Amino acid sequence: MSVKAGWGVGKVADRCGVKISTLHFYEEKGLISSWRNQGNQRRYQKDVLRRVSVIKAAQKVGISLEDIKTALSALPENRTPDTQDWEVLARHWRKSLDIKIAYLEKLRDSLTGCIGCGCLSMKKCPIYNADDKLAKEGPGPVLLEPMGSE
């Protein structure tokens, strides 16, 4: 199929392993683009496969669609990421992923004891939070919050 003719939405969905509605959603959010042929059918450049793959990979590791959109829109002419672009995107997202990993490790290690919320509802909490000293740190699971988050 020539580049000019483009790929149909069903072919792209099948090839990317997503539902057609996912492609429509990504397009609505400005993550991918298409055009209409003379028969008013959506058509995509074949590089949309790479773009959808980048979106799926980023989502899988917890990157929000808004962060993905921001990163992709920073590329010159909103192009599909190439190998060098992916390296830049990966470095950009690495810090937030490291923070999430640290949080998950703390959560994993704390699952059988205090969850770090400062609620004083567990017998172990007075050990960690005698007299509710954690209240000054703010609400929520302050013992589990990674440094520098929020």
C-alpha positions as a printed Julia matrix, in Angstrom:
150×3 Matrix{Float64}:
   0.0    0.0    0.0
   1.46   3.37  -0.91
   2.08   6.06   1.69
  -0.4    8.31  -0.13
  -3.2    5.78   0.23
  -2.47   5.33   3.93
  -3.58   2.6    6.27
  -7.16   2.07   7.35
  -8.16   2.3   10.98
  -8.89  -1.45  11.2
  -5.46  -2.4    9.85
  -3.71   0.0   12.23
  -5.76  -1.26  15.19
  -4.98  -4.9   14.34
  -1.3   -4.22  13.79
  -0.95  -2.2   17.02
  -3.01  -4.59  19.14
  -5.52  -1.93  20.18
  -9.21  -1.36  19.63
 -10.39   1.01  16.95
 -11.95   3.1   19.7
  -8.47   3.45  21.26
  -7.16   4.96  18.04
 -10.12   7.34  17.93
  -9.43   8.28  21.57
  -5.72   8.88  20.91
  -6.67  11.05  17.95
  -9.21  12.99  20.0
  -6.47  13.63  22.59
  -4.06  14.85  19.9
  -1.62  11.94  20.26
  -2.0   10.68  16.68
  -3.49  12.09  13.52
  -5.23  10.86  10.41
  -6.84  12.26   7.32
  -9.95  11.34   5.35
  -9.8    9.85   1.89
 -12.33  10.58  -0.88
 -14.63   7.95   0.61
 -14.46   9.77   3.98
 -12.54   6.89   5.6
  -9.78   7.57   8.12
  -6.29   6.98   6.85
  -3.0    6.9    8.75
   0.63   7.12   7.73
   2.38   3.85   8.56
   4.61   5.63  11.11
   1.53   5.79  13.35
   2.47   2.21  14.32
   5.62   3.48  16.03
   3.77   6.39  17.6
   1.09   4.09  19.06
   3.83   1.74  20.28
   5.54   4.63  22.1
   2.21   5.62  23.66
   1.48   2.05  24.79
   4.99   1.51  26.18
   4.86   4.78  28.11
   1.39   4.03  29.47
   2.47   0.57  30.54
   5.09   2.04  32.87
   2.66   4.58  34.29
   3.28   7.7   32.21
   0.07   9.71  31.89
  -1.41  10.49  28.5
  -0.95  14.19  29.23
   2.79  13.67  29.85
   3.03  11.57  26.69
   1.26  14.26  24.68
   3.56  16.97  26.08
   6.66  14.94  25.24
   5.51  14.06  21.73
   4.42  17.61  20.94
   7.93  18.82  21.83
   9.33  16.91  18.86
  10.01  19.03  15.77
   6.91  19.25  13.58
   5.2   16.8   15.97
   7.02  13.97  14.16
   6.95  10.34  15.18
   9.84   9.57  17.56
  12.92   7.97  16.07
  15.59   6.09  18.05
  17.29   9.25  19.3
  13.95  10.82  20.23
  13.03   7.7   22.2
  16.29   7.96  24.16
  15.44  11.57  25.06
  11.9   10.63  26.05
  13.14   7.71  28.13
  15.65   9.9   29.99
  12.93  12.46  30.62
  10.58   9.85  32.08
  13.26   7.97  34.0
  13.21  10.3   37.02
   9.47   9.99  37.53
   9.71   6.22  37.05
  12.5    6.02  39.65
  10.26   7.91  42.11
   7.36   5.52  41.39
   9.64   2.49  41.81
  10.92   3.79  45.16
   7.32   4.33  46.28
   6.28   0.84  45.21
   9.29  -0.7   46.99
   8.39   1.14  50.2
   4.77   0.08  49.83
   5.78  -3.54  49.21
   8.05  -3.56  52.24
   5.36  -1.99  54.43
   2.37  -4.12  53.41
   2.4   -6.3   56.51
   2.88  -3.43  58.96
   1.99   0.19  59.17
   0.95   1.67  55.85
   2.52   4.99  56.84
  -0.68   6.97  56.87
  -0.44   8.34  60.4
  -3.91   7.07  61.22
  -2.8    5.3   64.43
  -5.23   2.47  63.67
  -2.66  -0.32  63.72
  -0.78  -1.52  66.78
   2.55  -0.8   65.09
   1.68   2.82  64.29
   2.65   4.21  67.71
   6.16   2.91  67.01
   6.31   4.91  63.8
   4.05   7.79  64.76
   3.86   8.2   68.5
   1.62  11.14  69.45
   0.81  11.64  65.77
   4.09  13.43  65.05
   3.56  12.78  61.34
   0.61  15.18  61.27
   3.03  18.06  60.66
   4.22  16.29  57.47
   0.76  16.52  55.93
  -2.13  14.15  55.22
  -1.92  10.71  53.69
   0.76   8.03  53.66
   3.64  10.37  54.5
   6.02   7.57  55.48
   5.69   6.1   52.02
   5.96   9.31  50.01
   9.23   9.43  48.09
  11.46  12.41  48.64
  10.82  15.21  46.19
   7.41  14.01  45.02
   4.48  16.34  44.38
